[in-house]
């Protein structure tokens, strides 16, 4: 399902979001619909945001820390309880 947020994440409702690099052809073509892929820095979900909304561009350090956080979260989910 296509999730579109304006100034906050539609999953966690926080406003700590950054522009994300396109990962598929659909995301490349989304610009024709005036949408761009973004990622929530708090929960890690990806969604789309209108091009008219100003969003900070992710820096290399932020992207690396996001990947580390996601890997740690997935490792915690894999652990038996």
Backbone as a printed PyTorch tensor [residue, N CA C, xyz], in Angstrom:
tensor([[[  0.8320,  -1.1750,   0.0000],
         [  0.0000,   0.0000,   0.0000],
         [  0.8820,   1.2450,   0.0000]],

        [[  0.5380,   2.1890,  -0.8070],
         [  1.2950,   3.4310,  -0.9200],
         [  0.9650,   4.3360,   0.2580]],

        [[  1.9540,   4.6110,   1.0830],
         [  1.7690,   5.5090,   2.2180],
         [  2.3390,   6.8700,   1.8480]],

        [[  1.5530,   7.9070,   2.0720],
         [  1.9980,   9.2680,   1.7920],
         [  1.8770,  10.0830,   3.0630]],

        [[  2.9750,  10.7120,   3.4610],
         [  2.9740,  11.5880,   4.6270],
         [  3.3220,  12.9940,   4.1980]],

        [[  2.8960,  13.9580,   4.9570],
         [  3.2300,  15.3360,   4.6030],
         [  4.4490,  15.8010,   5.3880]],

        [[  4.2900,  16.0910,   6.6320],
         [  5.4100,  16.5890,   7.4170],
         [  5.8000,  15.6490,   8.5410]],

        [[  5.1540,  14.4800,   8.5800],
         [  5.4950,  13.5050,   9.6120],
         [  5.3090,  12.0970,   9.0550]],

        [[  5.8460,  11.1400,   9.7650],
         [  5.7510,   9.7300,   9.3690],
         [  4.3200,   9.2320,   9.5570]],

        [[  3.7170,   8.5960,   8.5450],
         [  2.3590,   8.0700,   8.7160],
         [  2.3080,   6.8370,   9.6200]],

        [[  3.4640,   6.2740,   9.9700],
         [  3.5080,   5.0970,  10.8280],
         [  3.6170,   5.4700,  12.3010]],

        [[  4.5880,   6.3400,  12.6470],
         [  4.8090,   6.6770,  14.0590],
         [  4.4210,   8.1190,  14.3970]],

        [[  4.0670,   8.9130,  13.4000],
         [  3.6260,  10.3030,  13.5710],
         [  4.7150,  11.2480,  14.0800]],

        [[  5.9730,  10.8670,  13.9330],
         [  7.0740,  11.7600,  14.3100],
         [  7.5370,  12.5160,  13.0760]],

        [[  8.1640,  13.6550,  13.2960],
         [  8.5350,  14.5120,  12.1650],
         [ 10.0160,  14.4260,  11.7990]],

        [[ 10.7260,  13.4590,  12.3130],
         [ 12.1480,  13.2930,  12.0280],
         [ 12.3140,  12.4500,  10.7610]],

        [[ 12.1050,  13.0680,   9.5870],
         [ 12.1660,  12.3440,   8.3160],
         [ 13.1980,  12.9760,   7.4000]],

        [[ 13.7490,  12.1690,   6.4940],
         [ 14.7410,  12.6420,   5.5330],
         [ 14.5070,  12.0020,   4.1810]],

        [[ 14.9120,  12.7110,   3.1390],
         [ 14.8040,  12.1920,   1.7760],
         [ 15.6500,  10.9320,   1.6630]],

        [[ 15.1180,   9.9280,   0.9830],
         [ 15.7960,   8.6490,   0.8110],
         [ 16.1110,   8.4330,  -0.6670]],

        [[ 17.1720,   7.7150,  -0.9470],
         [ 17.5030,   7.3900,  -2.3340],
         [ 16.4780,   6.3990,  -2.8880]],

        [[ 16.0840,   6.5600,  -4.1470],
         [ 15.1480,   5.6020,  -4.7580],
         [ 15.7530,   4.1980,  -4.7900]],

        [[ 14.9440,   3.1940,  -4.4620],
         [ 15.4120,   1.8110,  -4.4420],
         [ 14.8040,   0.9560,  -5.5440]],

        [[ 13.8870,   1.5160,  -6.3300],
         [ 13.2550,   0.7440,  -7.3900],
         [ 12.8500,   1.6670,  -8.5350]],

        [[ 12.4540,   1.0510,  -9.6240],
         [ 11.9860,   1.8290, -10.7730],
         [ 10.7370,   2.6260, -10.4040]],

        [[  9.8420,   2.0240,  -9.5970],
         [  8.6390,   2.7340,  -9.1740],
         [  9.0110,   4.0230,  -8.4380]],

        [[  9.9910,   3.9440,  -7.5620],
         [ 10.3960,   5.1310,  -6.8160],
         [ 11.0320,   6.1730,  -7.7280]],

        [[ 11.6890,   5.7320,  -8.7770],
         [ 12.2330,   6.6690,  -9.7660],
         [ 11.0890,   7.3700, -10.5060]],

        [[ 10.0370,   6.6050, -10.8210],
         [  8.9110,   7.1460, -11.5770],
         [  7.9290,   7.9300, -10.7020]],

        [[  8.0240,   7.7780,  -9.3960],
         [  7.1090,   8.4810,  -8.4880],
         [  7.2230,   9.9950,  -8.6280]],

        [[  8.3710,  10.4730,  -9.0950],
         [  8.5470,  11.9070,  -9.2810],
         [  7.5500,  12.4530, -10.3080]],

        [[  7.0960,  11.6070, -11.2230],
         [  6.0820,  12.0310, -12.1910],
         [  4.7520,  12.3210, -11.5050]],

        [[  4.5340,  11.6910, -10.3560],
         [  3.3360,  11.9400,  -9.5590],
         [  3.5960,  12.9990,  -8.4830]],

        [[  4.7590,  13.6710,  -8.6100],
         [  5.1950,  14.7080,  -7.6610],
         [  5.3850,  14.1590,  -6.2510]],

        [[  5.8980,  12.9190,  -6.1700],
         [  6.2000,  12.2850,  -4.8940],
         [  7.6660,  11.9160,  -4.8420]],

        [[  8.2330,  11.8950,  -3.6370],
         [  9.6160,  11.4440,  -3.4680],
         [  9.6800,  10.4980,  -2.2780]],

        [[ 10.5690,   9.5050,  -2.3530],
         [ 10.6950,   8.5700,  -1.2300],
         [ 11.4140,   9.2350,  -0.0600]],

        [[ 10.9010,   9.0170,   1.1280],
         [ 11.5210,   9.5220,   2.3520],
         [ 11.5540,   8.3950,   3.3720]],

        [[ 12.3750,   8.5610,   4.3950],
         [ 12.4970,   7.5570,   5.4570],
         [ 12.3940,   8.2550,   6.7980]],

        [[ 11.6820,   7.6170,   7.7170],
         [ 11.5810,   8.1190,   9.0830],
         [ 12.8630,   7.7370,   9.8210]],

        [[ 13.4910,   8.6910,  10.4540],
         [ 14.7300,   8.4150,  11.1860],
         [ 14.4630,   7.7560,  12.5330]],

        [[ 13.2310,   7.8030,  12.9940],
         [ 12.8960,   7.2060,  14.2850],
         [ 12.4780,   5.7450,  14.1560]],

        [[ 11.5360,   5.4420,  13.2460],
         [ 11.0590,   4.0580,  13.1360],
         [ 11.6410,   3.3230,  11.9220]],

        [[ 12.2470,   4.0540,  10.9660],
         [ 12.9010,   3.4270,   9.8220],
         [ 11.9940,   3.0900,   8.6550]],

        [[ 10.7090,   3.3540,   8.7480],
         [  9.7980,   3.0620,   7.6450],
         [ 10.0230,   4.0220,   6.4870]],

        [[  9.8080,   3.5030,   5.2770],
         [  9.8780,   4.3190,   4.0620],
         [  8.4680,   4.6400,   3.6110]],

        [[  8.2910,   5.8420,   3.0780],
         [  6.9960,   6.2490,   2.5490],
         [  7.2470,   7.3720,   1.5570]],

        [[  6.2190,   7.9780,   1.0480],
         [  6.3520,   9.0240,   0.0310],
         [  5.8410,  10.3460,   0.5730]],

        [[  6.4420,  11.4050,   0.0880],
         [  6.0970,  12.7480,   0.5180],
         [  5.9810,  13.6270,  -0.7350]],

        [[  5.0320,  14.5520,  -0.7660],
         [  4.9320,  15.4460,  -1.9270],
         [  6.2020,  16.2750,  -2.1060]],

        [[  6.5590,  16.5340,  -3.3530],
         [  7.7590,  17.3270,  -3.6390],
         [  7.6720,  18.7350,  -3.0800]],

        [[  6.4700,  19.2530,  -2.8560],
         [  6.2970,  20.6190,  -2.3790],
         [  6.6640,  20.7980,  -0.9090]],

        [[  6.8010,  19.6940,  -0.1620],
         [  7.1430,  19.7670,   1.2550],
         [  8.6610,  19.7160,   1.4050]],

        [[  9.2700,  20.7330,   2.0530],
         [ 10.7260,  20.7180,   2.2280],
         [ 11.1410,  19.6560,   3.2510]],

        [[ 12.0370,  18.7490,   2.8270],
         [ 12.5340,  17.6560,   3.6680],
         [ 14.0560,  17.6910,   3.6240]],

        [[ 14.7470,  17.5490,   4.7740],
         [ 16.2170,  17.5120,   4.7520],
         [ 16.7310,  16.2860,   3.9960]],

        [[ 17.8420,  16.4500,   3.2960],
         [ 18.4710,  15.3420,   2.5750],
         [ 19.3650,  14.5850,   3.5510]],

        [[ 19.2860,  13.2640,   3.5150],
         [ 20.0640,  12.4270,   4.4290],
         [ 21.5490,  12.5550,   4.1450]],

        [[ 22.3370,  12.6680,   5.1990],
         [ 23.7870,  12.6900,   5.0460],
         [ 24.3130,  11.2640,   5.1410]],

        [[ 25.5540,  11.0550,   4.7530],
         [ 26.1370,   9.7110,   4.7610],
         [ 26.1770,   9.1430,   6.1730]],

        [[ 26.5110,   9.9560,   7.1570],
         [ 26.5600,   9.4960,   8.5440],
         [ 25.1990,   9.0770,   9.0440]],

        [[ 24.1670,   9.8030,   8.6570],
         [ 22.8150,   9.4720,   9.0750],
         [ 22.3760,   8.1580,   8.4530]],

        [[ 22.6860,   7.9550,   7.1880],
         [ 22.2990,   6.7180,   6.5100],
         [ 22.9700,   5.5190,   7.1680]],

        [[ 24.2450,   5.6590,   7.5370],
         [ 24.9530,   4.5540,   8.1790],
         [ 24.3560,   4.2490,   9.5510]],

        [[ 24.0150,   5.2860,  10.3090],
         [ 23.4440,   5.0520,  11.6270],
         [ 22.0600,   4.4360,  11.5160]],

        [[ 21.2860,   4.7980,  10.4830],
         [ 19.9710,   4.2050,  10.2680],
         [ 20.1060,   2.7110,   9.9740]],

        [[ 21.0760,   2.3300,   9.1340],
         [ 21.2790,   0.9220,   8.8020],
         [ 21.6760,   0.1360,  10.0510]],

        [[ 22.5470,   0.7210,  10.8790],
         [ 22.9680,   0.0480,  12.1000],
         [ 21.7890,  -0.1410,  13.0430]],

        [[ 20.9280,   0.8640,  13.1520],
         [ 19.7500,   0.7710,  14.0080],
         [ 18.7930,  -0.2930,  13.5060]],

        [[ 18.5910,  -0.3470,  12.1860],
         [ 17.6880,  -1.3500,  11.6160],
         [ 18.2340,  -2.7530,  11.8190]],

        [[ 19.5500,  -2.9220,  11.6730],
         [ 20.1420,  -4.2400,  11.8670],
         [ 20.0100,  -4.6700,  13.3260]],

        [[ 20.1950,  -3.7460,  14.2450],
         [ 20.0550,  -4.0630,  15.6630],
         [ 18.6130,  -4.4260,  15.9880]],

        [[ 17.6560,  -3.6950,  15.4120],
         [ 16.2470,  -3.9900,  15.6410],
         [ 15.8700,  -5.3630,  15.1030]],

        [[ 16.3700,  -5.6990,  13.9030],
         [ 16.0340,  -7.0020,  13.3270],
         [ 16.7010,  -8.1280,  14.1200]],

        [[ 17.8760,  -7.8870,  14.6750],
         [ 18.5460,  -8.9010,  15.4910],
         [ 17.7620,  -9.1500,  16.7750]],

        [[ 17.1830,  -8.0850,  17.3580],
         [ 16.3840,  -8.2380,  18.5740],
         [ 15.1130,  -9.0270,  18.2760]],

        [[ 14.5220,  -8.8120,  17.1020],
         [ 13.3040,  -9.5260,  16.7500],
         [ 13.5720, -11.0070,  16.5120]],

        [[ 14.7780, -11.3570,  16.0760],
         [ 15.1300, -12.7440,  15.7860],
         [ 15.4630, -13.5450,  17.0480]],

        [[ 15.7620, -12.8520,  18.1500],
         [ 16.1400, -13.5480,  19.3770],
         [ 14.9300, -14.2340,  19.9930]],

        [[ 15.0850, -15.5000,  20.4420],
         [ 13.9690, -16.1720,  21.1230],
         [ 13.7580, -15.5630,  22.5080]],

        [[ 12.5120, -15.5930,  22.9620],
         [ 12.2020, -15.0020,  24.2720],
         [ 11.9080, -16.0520,  25.2800]]])
